């Protein structure tokens, strides 16, 4: 099992629009492509800073899921339409996280 931690910083004045894109479209598209969201948060002091965690069985699954999402015509349309008034994201960072071996996370749906 691997996890991917992603953090977005909304462009100036675009925080609400970025949240709306996730709520109205992106999360459904994630589900369509096997992007399993474990958690989704925003910074209490800065709601335009969004952080979420994804879970994958392995790197191959992660690569397939992201490739399918990026190629999805619905995603391309949503991105284009949501950015008609300017970009929504000023910064984005992502990192893949793996267990150090001495801790085994619980299986999905367990306890």
Secondary structure, DSSP 8 states (H G I E B T S, - for coil): -EEEEEEEEE-TT-HHHHHHHIIIIIHHHHHHTT-EEEEEEE-SS-TTEEEEEEEESSHHHHHHHHHHHHH-HHHHHHHHHHTTTS-SEEEEEEEEEE--SS-----TT--
